[in-house]
């Protein structure tokens, strides 16, 4: 079950256990990378695009599905093999989790009826789901892509993160499904919520208040709060906090900024406040995190 690609790109496959794989694709080149891998109909596929975008091609290229940044794609078809045929765009990274239905059932035995495609009506049918994922999932994906650990514990580390990833993927209320929510079925409101996300990320060091944000996007405060939580799985400021900490962590990893400079970039006027926030999120200080990265 080897992956083939048409140009030099970064690819890693971790075997979690029999019938359970994690595939990591990173394209830092300026050209599209193509990857192919055999995946038969016994497997469920979860694809998470952390950065950039990609396209999955099926049926000799006659059908395709796009997956964009901060979006996931779930594929399952009991009647048809769905081999991976991925075109990954430049400056993109993607994590795929592939497991057999038997393995998947073993994770959710007691909750099988809760998962849509394991219901009696769906278990013998194809199932496709595409949706944005939460900042919490983005953080885990970033850890999976960027970890710097000894090879001997690589599989154990990735296994833990993948179980966490799958748990968070299914840890959402039924109302989080856009198609089931009449309010979110209104595309105009969805656009406004996405605009709110863009605004807070662009101004993360000095974000607007919720009242200012609601006024700027033209949506009531109540709908802003409810809609944001339904689309992104978190409150506005909790989402922003996760993003700020992930951004700060990535800046730390570059080695180009000191702690005080990074704190200012993400909106903390003092390094002590930033250190406290970082510790709250990652249960370690920025300094200790850097020491752990360097293996000291």
Steps between C-alpha positions, in 0.01 A plus 500: 500500500773747398431862416625625166553865415614668182749742658712532808269584791477424867299189586490290813290199591464376857346160570299539821399134502377243251236661278562851638731750327589868517625670184670842507539705182695826483564693181740792550581513129360743241332226298208265557602164648311183403467205736331165438437217742281192490216513754227238474136513606570352845649835605356826627700808404528825697688781324593822682647795310710700744637747245429585136278267299484180300279301266404131518430342162283193446385283211803577281464872561132521403402608851684708756461643850690806624618535856602844619692643794337433837259251343459125531376239259361163604469226236346156531337268247414138576444424131806657338874530558608863542875508425677819600579717200598838645614819331650710778540867417820698574567601862243253629495237772247225562455218750298187414377233738411169336350210697290193436132502590574220747754720678268798491216300656735397781551868589129580524322176589273657761435811292450338158149645460632850566725498194293569186660254259488212748121520527290216355404720205857591410725209592473342155515826306759753394557797727675828432524792741687825454516767769727748679684380808554673834815681619554215749529257209729744316736499799516119506561486125782752537654284772475191279665679207770684694602270785871461566542181700730202513407245228451229762193675644365643174229236460386530862481880481307502172264228627408710802440807288288311247272360771464855633429626147226244432341565841482875434373445146191323635463710814243742366130552554253387232427869440853550373401340170438796269252305289288420807496857631251732327687807620832389355333390179483872426817547295508874565522447874774239454698754296461755780626254760801417283562874459498531880770234519713683244464827693609359836794314347615809312481702822599235752733732696216751551174318417167682492242442772215264419266798470737671254543176306126440480447856373777468241364180344134607527382214719339507843718416799292190575529366145870581487565296817276207400613491138870524581474212746304287251744554213830500687411293805611766748419848628654799322763576761581138578556447127721809492696387805576161339610674180722748687671226697556287191639803315724585797627142514591509132683832547693347789604210278655739245749623762474852355316670787534516876211430736415867553487570124272203438274600788458847348424354157208300642366776722664466843647822640728317744703183456365365830141510368609327181693232690195435720275468194745268324525283810121487530477370143800265482570428867858620460682831467636631168857451627438139604326433171807620307727289721284195427520572125877517512517178700674668789 
